[in-house]
Amino acid sequence: MNQTLAHNIQNNSIAIGDWAQVKMPDGSIREFTLASPQEINPSQGKISNESPIGKALWGHVAGDICQYRVGPNSRELLILQVKKA
């Protein structure tokens, strides 16, 4: 991977404070803001970076398909948009 592409991926990838719009496995569209565990507020869409979905989103960019686990089941979501904090 060339250095410019690697830099762009890092700058556009999801981290704490960033907002993401995702397509869930059931087809619904949800919006999340990645937060530290002390800042979570599910009613405001703030999810922990340590939650299953938070871990799946971390480091990814718009257009990525991410996997997360719910119990023994693996599920996928599609990142539609990302806004950096």
C-alpha positions in Angstrom: 0.0 0.0 0.0 1.4 3.4 -0.9 2.1 5.9 1.9 -0.6 8.4 0.8 -3.3 5.8 0.7 -2.3 4.5 4.1 -2.4 8.0 5.5 -5.9 8.6 4.0 -7.3 5.4 5.4 -6.0 6.3 8.9 -7.5 9.8 8.7 -10.9 8.6 7.5 -11.2 5.6 9.8 -13.7 5.5 12.7 -12.3 6.4 16.1 -13.8 7.7 19.4 -16.0 10.8 18.9 -16.7 9.9 15.2 -20.3 9.5 13.9 -21.2 6.6 11.5 -24.4 5.8 9.6 -24.7 2.0 9.1 -27.0 -0.4 7.4 -27.9 -3.1 10.0 -28.4 -6.8 9.2 -32.2 -6.3 9.1 -31.9 -3.5 6.5 -32.6 -0.7 9.0 -30.3 2.4 8.9 -28.9 3.4 12.3 -26.6 6.2 13.4 -23.9 5.8 16.1 -21.2 7.9 17.7 -18.3 6.0 19.0 -17.6 6.9 22.7 -15.5 5.8 25.6 -17.2 3.5 28.0 -17.7 6.4 30.5 -19.5 8.5 27.8 -22.0 6.0 26.4 -25.6 7.1 26.1 -27.7 4.7 24.0 -30.7 7.1 23.7 -28.3 9.5 21.9 -26.7 6.8 19.8 -23.4 7.0 21.7 -22.0 3.5 21.9 -18.9 2.2 23.6 -15.8 1.4 21.5 -15.7 -1.8 23.6 -19.3 -2.9 22.6 -19.6 -5.5 19.8 -20.7 -2.9 17.2 -18.2 -0.4 18.5 -15.3 -2.9 18.1 -16.6 -3.7 14.6 -16.7 -0.1 13.5 -13.3 0.9 15.0 -10.7 1.6 12.3 -13.0 1.1 9.4 -14.2 3.6 6.7 -17.4 4.2 4.7 -18.1 1.4 2.3 -16.6 -1.3 4.6 -18.6 -4.3 5.7 -17.9 -5.2 9.3 -18.7 -8.3 11.3 -19.7 -8.4 15.0 -21.0 -11.1 17.3 -24.2 -11.4 19.1 -23.9 -14.5 21.3 -22.8 -17.3 19.1 -24.0 -15.6 15.9 -21.9 -13.4 13.6 -23.6 -10.5 11.9 -22.6 -7.9 9.3 -23.2 -4.2 8.9 -22.3 -1.9 6.1 -20.8 1.5 6.9 -22.6 4.1 4.8 -21.2 7.4 6.0 -18.6 8.6 8.5 -18.2 12.1 10.0 -15.0 12.8 11.9 -15.2 14.5 15.3 
